[in-house]
């Protein structure tokens, strides 16, 4: 089941004395976080909606004024709090996927359908993703590039065509 709210950032500090929050962005860029109409604070099992009154990018951070947060005391109380966004409020390019949706997906050989493992982590380095795939024999790392990743189906898994040597002898057994 897809999560309706996705982790978008964290309150790391306040800016000034009027309740402006300084946010670390977990989005593709701080500008994505700054453009969201609403942010959600997790309170137990529910999410509290806060309308974004104003937001701007400041260096690699976002400065945001939220509805109901208008002084230093209320802003300070939110230090360290994770902020979430509604899934539908986050832009997603055609063919792209949210990382949270990839975690736990089975990784299968595109030609044989053999199960190779499952995605346990996705790292982004230099704009490229690297999948960590857990297998019964350990882990291997798979660059998320078209040369290896043939198809991603969020219901069936990630279908890959590994090059010789990438999986050691595991690639020869599939």
Number of C-alpha atoms within 10 A of each C-alpha: 5 9 10 10 18 21 20 24 22 20 23 17 18 23 17 12 13 15 21 24 29 24 30 21 22 16 17 12 13 22 17 17 30 22 16 18 15 19 26 21 18 16 9 7 5 9 15 13 17 17 15 18 12 15 21 16 19 13 8 11 21 25 23 24 22 20 15 13 19 15 14 16 13 16 24 19 13 18 16 14 15 18 27 23 23 18 16 10 16 17 12 11 7 6 7 9 13 11 14 13 13 20 16 15 19 21 23 22 20 17 11 10 12 14 16 21 22 22 23 16 16 19 14 12 8 6 8 10 15 16 20 19 22 19 16 8 8 8 15 16 15 19 16 17 12 10 11 16 19 16 16 17 12 13 10 12 18 22 23 23 17 17 11 11 10 12 16 11 10 13 16 9 8 13
